């Protein structure tokens, strides 16, 4: 018997019709991508720190990580944008050696007319009723008493005429909590005088820990939102992203985070990084906290990349982000894009959109400038190409024998040769990656540069080197208008 079967034996004499069913070539399905939210939990949350858990709803996140926690807020922001991907969470407990950030609201003058104070903390409204006759100390007490929403990331306490705001979480995250008045043009009560002191003093972020152990190997997380974004945390996730991107894991991820600060601070932060799988969006000084913005960015960019990894992400909306200002001058924005920092834009109505989403990769190993991984699309599409090649090769070659050349073997024998590997790679590139998916181009170049060999030291192994040419996201149209006065 020359044809290969899995279940019908050669030693068969009993009469009958025997047809085995082989589904190895039939699969067209795909799994739901998994997203991982990384951040801090409150002590009230029931989930143990350092153990990844799945969440099924925003309420579930509030129970597991605490109402008002970084992670509960991230879950709410993520699910408001993307309802399809599976969401997992890696919770960290606050660092007991750290310090919570604080800020102040000082009442300097009493109101001379009744009114409502519109105070915003982290973009969330706190309405305070103010009446004439209230002393500055009474106004401070009223402001502190108005902090009844547990979702606001600070607590408030009044002493005399000063309200002290304390971040719910310990660590540098509290330094990114915005405090402002009249975000939407509300009128402050007449005569009322207030001085706002920004949140500061937060220190001591949770240590990233052993990420290979924490993430495990049972599940692939394609997109990660980093609510904790200090330099040590980013460095740890960068190292893990590199490990997972290459063999033997071959299951990398794109990580999204955000940075809040002025142009100088943002450039200084970005230019010291070199991370090809991490995007850091420059927020300028806007109300939405960095951790919420990271979740919004992951929810907006991740599904878009998964649908089509080569399309530009320019003008992808960031629902839920509150925009007041952004780096809108060309020199600053352009410079940020040369320092590993992504940029957004804010429309006149306050809605936020991605302008250019890049990785933090800037340098080659010899420290020369390197734009190989400039766009986040590049590592994404290269990984997707590899995944498609792996799936195709497994279907074609699993369970076969290896031979260098075809020496006249009968059709139906499961034998893999250099020619069959070459043919499969060429067909897959032309018919799937180019024609069907539209991810790649330059088939003639690819064909001319493809090299396949049977390993000279291991006849069970084939080696190949190919040169895929992925499409790039469209970003710039440059023209030259050369006018004449008479033709």
ZIBELLIN-V365933 format. One record per pair of residues at least 12 apart in sequence whose ideal C-beta (glycine too) atoms are under 7 Angstrom apart, sorted by the first residue. I is the first residue (numbers start at 1). J is the second residue. D is the distance in whole Angstrom. If there is no record, write none. Layout:
I_J_D / I_J_D
This chain:
2_410_5 / 2_412_6 / 2_413_6 / 3_412_4 / 4_412_6 / 4_413_6 / 4_414_5 / 5_20_6 / 6_20_6 / 6_22_7 / 7_20_4 / 8_20_6 / 24_395_6 / 25_395_5 / 32_84_7 / 32_85_6 / 32_86_5 / 33_85_5 / 33_222_4 / 33_223_7 / 33_306_6 / 34_85_7 / 34_86_5 / 34_88_6 / 34_219_6 / 34_220_6 / 34_221_5 / 34_222_6 / 35_85_5 / 35_86_7 / 35_87_5 / 35_88_7 / 35_221_7 / 35_223_5 / 35_298_6 / 35_302_6 / 36_88_5 / 36_90_6 / 36_221_4 / 36_224_5 / 37_71_6 / 37_74_5 / 37_75_6 / 37_78_6 / 37_87_7 / 37_89_5 / 37_225_5 / 37_227_7 / 37_295_6 / 38_90_5 / 38_224_6 / 38_225_7 / 38_226_5 / 38_227_6 / 38_228_6 / 39_70_4 / 39_71_4 / 39_74_5 / 39_92_7 / 39_227_3 / 39_228_6 / 39_291_6 / 40_69_7 / 40_70_5 / 40_71_7 / 40_92_5 / 40_94_6 / 40_169_5 / 40_171_7 / 40_173_7 / 40_206_6 / 40_227_7 / 40_228_7 / 41_65_4 / 41_66_6 / 41_69_5 / 41_71_6 / 41_91_4 / 41_92_7 / 41_93_6 / 42_65_7 / 42_66_3 / 42_68_7 / 42_69_4 / 42_168_7 / 44_66_4 / 45_64_5 / 45_65_4 / 45_66_4 / 45_69_6 / 45_91_7 / 46_63_6 / 46_64_6 / 47_64_4 / 47_65_6 / 47_91_5 / 49_91_5 / 49_92_6 / 49_93_4 / 50_209_6 / 50_214_6 / 52_88_5 / 52_89_7 / 52_90_5 / 52_214_7 / 53_88_7 / 53_89_6 / 54_86_7 / 54_88_5 / 55_75_6 / 55_87_5 / 55_89_6 / 58_75_5 / 58_76_5 / 58_79_6 / 61_75_4 / 61_89_7 / 65_91_6 / 67_150_5 / 67_151_7 / 68_150_4 / 68_151_5 / 68_152_7 / 68_153_6 / 68_168_6 / 70_169_6 / 70_173_6 / 70_227_5 / 70_291_5 / 71_89_6 / 71_91_6 / 71_227_7 / 73_151_7 / 73_291_7 / 73_292_5 / 74_225_6 / 74_227_5 / 74_291_6 / 74_292_6 / 74_295_4 / 75_87_7 / 77_292_5 / 77_295_4 / 77_296_5 / 77_320_5 / 78_225_7 / 78_295_4 / 78_298_7 / 78_299_5 / 80_319_6 / 80_320_5 / 81_296_6 / 81_299_4 / 81_300_6 / 81_319_5 / 81_320_7 / 82_299_4 / 82_303_5 / 84_303_7 / 85_302_7 / 85_303_7 / 88_221_7 / 90_214_6 / 92_206_4 / 92_228_7 / 93_206_7 / 94_169_6 / 94_170_4 / 94_171_7 / 94_206_7 / 95_170_6 / 95_171_6 / 95_204_4 / 95_205_6 / 95_206_5 / 97_204_5 / 98_170_4 / 98_171_5 / 98_203_6 / 98_204_2 / 98_205_7 / 99_170_6 / 99_201_6 / 99_202_6 / 99_203_5 / 99_204_6 / 100_166_5 / 100_167_5 / 100_169_7 / 100_170_5 / 100_174_6 / 100_202_6 / 101_167_4 / 101_174_3 / 101_175_5 / 101_177_7 / 101_199_5 / 101_200_6 / 101_201_5 / 101_202_3 / 102_164_6 / 102_165_6 / 102_166_5 / 102_199_7 / 102_201_6 / 103_165_5 / 103_179_6 / 103_197_5 / 103_198_6 / 103_199_4 / 103_200_7 / 104_162_6 / 104_163_7 / 104_164_6 / 104_197_4 / 105_143_6 / 105_163_4 / 105_194_6 / 105_196_6 / 106_161_6 / 106_162_5 / 106_194_7 / 106_195_4 / 107_136_4 / 107_139_5 / 107_140_5 / 107_161_5 / 107_193_7 / 107_194_6 / 108_193_4 / 108_194_7 / 108_195_6 / 109_191_6 / 109_192_6 / 109_193_3 / 110_134_6 / 110_135_6 / 110_136_6 / 110_139_7 / 110_191_7 / 111_130_5 / 111_132_6 / 111_134_7 / 111_189_4 / 111_190_6 / 111_191_5 / 111_192_4 / 112_132_6 / 112_190_5 / 112_191_3 / 113_132_6 / 113_189_6 / 113_190_4 / 113_191_7 / 114_130_7 / 114_131_5 / 114_132_6 / 114_189_7 / 115_130_5 / 115_187_7 / 115_189_3 / 115_190_7 / 116_128_7 / 116_129_6 / 116_130_7 / 117_130_5 / 117_188_6 / 117_189_6 / 117_192_7 / 118_181_6 / 118_182_5 / 118_186_4 / 119_143_7 / 119_181_6 / 120_180_5 / 120_183_5 / 120_287_6 / 121_152_5 / 121_154_6 / 121_165_7 / 121_177_7 / 121_179_6 / 122_152_7 / 122_153_5 / 122_177_5 / 122_178_6 / 122_287_7 / 122_289_5 / 123_178_7 / 123_287_4 / 123_288_5 / 123_322_5 / 124_149_7 / 124_151_7 / 124_152_5 / 126_146_5 / 126_147_6 / 126_152_7 / 127_146_7 / 128_142_6 / 128_143_5 / 128_146_5 / 130_189_5 / 130_192_6 / 136_161_4 / 137_160_5 / 137_161_5 / 140_158_4 / 140_160_7 / 140_161_5 / 140_162_6 / 140_163_5 / 141_158_5 / 143_156_7 / 143_158_7 / 143_163_5 / 144_156_4 / 144_157_6 / 144_158_4 / 144_163_5 / 153_167_6 / 153_168_5 / 153_177_6 / 153_289_7 / 154_166_6 / 154_167_6 / 154_168_6 / 154_177_6 / 155_168_7 / 165_179_7 / 165_199_7 / 167_199_7 / 167_202_6 / 170_204_6 / 171_202_6 / 171_203_7 / 171_204_6 / 171_205_4 / 171_206_7 / 172_202_5 / 172_203_6 / 172_205_6 / 172_230_5 / 173_202_7 / 173_228_7 / 173_291_6 / 174_199_6 / 174_202_4 / 175_199_6 / 175_200_6 / 175_202_5 / 176_260_5 / 176_289_6 / 176_290_5 / 177_199_5 / 177_289_6 / 178_287_4 / 179_196_5 / 179_198_6 / 179_199_7 / 180_287_7 / 181_194_7 / 183_287_6 / 205_228_6 / 205_230_5 / 205_233_6 / 206_228_6 / 208_232_7 / 208_233_5 / 208_236_4 / 211_236_6 / 211_237_7 / 211_240_4 / 212_240_7 / 212_243_7 / 220_251_4 / 221_253_5 / 222_253_6 / 222_302_7 / 222_306_7 / 223_253_6 / 223_254_6 / 223_256_7 / 223_298_5 / 223_302_4 / 224_253_5 / 224_255_4 / 224_256_7 / 225_256_5 / 225_294_5 / 225_295_5 / 225_298_4 / 226_255_6 / 226_256_7 / 226_257_4 / 226_294_6 / 227_291_3 / 227_294_6 / 229_257_4 / 229_258_7 / 229_259_7 / 229_290_6 / 234_257_7 / 234_273_7 / 234_275_7 / 234_278_6 / 237_255_5 / 237_278_7 / 238_275_4 / 238_278_6 / 241_253_6 / 241_255_6 / 241_277_4 / 241_278_7 / 245_277_7 / 245_383_7 / 250_386_7 / 252_277_6 / 252_379_7 / 252_383_6 / 253_277_7 / 254_277_6 / 254_279_7 / 254_305_7 / 254_376_6 / 254_379_7 / 254_380_6 / 255_277_6 / 255_278_5 / 256_279_5 / 256_294_6 / 256_297_5 / 256_298_4 / 256_301_6 / 257_278_7 / 257_280_5 / 257_294_5 / 258_280_7 / 258_281_5 / 258_283_5 / 258_290_5 / 258_293_4 / 258_294_5 / 258_297_6 / 259_280_5 / 259_282_6 / 259_283_6 / 259_341_7 / 260_283_5 / 260_285_7 / 260_290_5 / 262_285_7 / 263_327_6 / 263_332_5 / 266_282_5 / 266_336_6 / 266_341_6 / 267_335_6 / 267_336_6 / 267_339_5 / 270_336_7 / 270_339_4 / 270_340_4 / 270_341_4 / 270_360_7 / 271_339_4 / 271_340_7 / 273_340_5 / 273_360_4 / 274_360_7 / 274_361_6 / 274_362_5 / 274_363_5 / 275_359_6 / 275_360_4 / 275_361_6 / 276_359_5 / 276_361_4 / 276_373_4 / 276_379_6 / 277_359_7 / 277_379_6 / 278_359_6 / 278_360_5 / 279_342_5 / 279_357_6 / 279_358_7 / 279_359_6 / 279_376_5 / 280_340_7 / 280_341_6 / 280_342_6 / 280_360_6 / 281_293_7 / 281_297_6 / 281_342_5 / 281_344_6 / 282_327_6 / 282_336_6 / 282_341_5 / 282_342_7 / 282_343_6 / 284_325_5 / 284_326_5 / 284_327_6 / 285_325_7 / 286_322_6 / 286_323_6 / 286_324_6 / 286_325_7 / 287_322_4 / 287_324_7 / 288_321_5 / 288_322_5 / 293_321_6 / 296_318_5 / 296_319_7 / 296_320_5 / 296_321_5 / 297_318_7 / 300_316_5 / 300_317_7 / 300_318_5 / 300_354_7 / 301_313_6 / 301_316_7 / 301_354_7 / 301_357_6 / 304_316_6 / 305_380_5 / 309_377_6 / 309_380_4 / 309_381_4 / 309_384_5 / 309_439_7 / 310_377_6 / 310_381_5 / 310_439_5 / 310_470_6 / 310_471_4 / 310_473_6 / 311_473_6 / 312_473_4 / 312_474_5 / 312_475_6 / 313_354_5 / 313_357_5 / 313_473_7 / 314_354_6 / 314_355_6 / 314_356_7 / 314_475_7 / 315_353_5 / 315_354_7 / 316_353_7 / 316_354_5 / 317_351_7 / 317_353_5 / 318_344_7 / 318_352_4 / 318_353_6 / 318_354_7 / 321_352_4 / 322_350_7 / 323_346_3 / 323_350_5 / 323_351_7 / 323_352_4 / 325_346_7 / 326_344_6 / 326_345_6 / 326_346_5 / 327_343_6 / 328_345_7 / 337_356_6 / 337_358_6 / 340_360_4 / 340_362_5 / 342_356_6 / 342_357_5 / 342_358_5 / 343_355_5 / 343_356_5 / 356_475_7 / 357_376_5 / 358_374_6 / 358_375_6 / 358_376_6 / 359_373_5 / 359_374_7 / 359_376_5 / 361_373_4 / 375_472_7 / 375_473_6 / 377_473_5 / 381_439_6 / 381_470_5 / 382_470_7 / 385_433_6 / 385_439_7 / 385_468_6 / 385_470_7 / 388_432_6 / 388_433_7 / 389_428_6 / 392_424_7 / 392_428_5 / 393_424_7 / 396_424_5 / 397_416_5 / 399_414_6 / 400_414_4 / 400_415_6 / 400_416_4 / 401_414_6 / 401_415_5 / 401_416_7 / 402_416_5 / 402_454_7 / 402_459_6 / 402_460_5 / 403_415_5 / 403_417_5 / 404_417_6 / 404_418_6 / 404_454_5 / 405_417_6 / 405_418_7 / 405_419_7 / 406_419_6 / 418_452_5 / 418_453_6 / 418_454_6 / 418_462_7 / 421_452_5 / 421_462_5 / 421_464_6 / 422_450_7 / 422_452_5 / 425_450_6 / 425_464_6 / 425_466_6 / 426_447_6 / 426_450_7 / 429_443_6 / 429_446_5 / 429_468_7 / 430_443_5 / 433_468_7 / 439_470_6 / 439_471_6 / 440_468_5 / 440_469_6 / 440_470_5 / 440_471_7 / 441_469_5 / 441_471_6 / 442_469_4 / 445_467_7 / 445_469_6 / 446_466_7 / 446_467_6 / 446_468_6 / 446_469_7 / 449_467_4 / 450_464_7 / 450_466_5 / 451_464_6 / 451_465_5 / 452_464_4
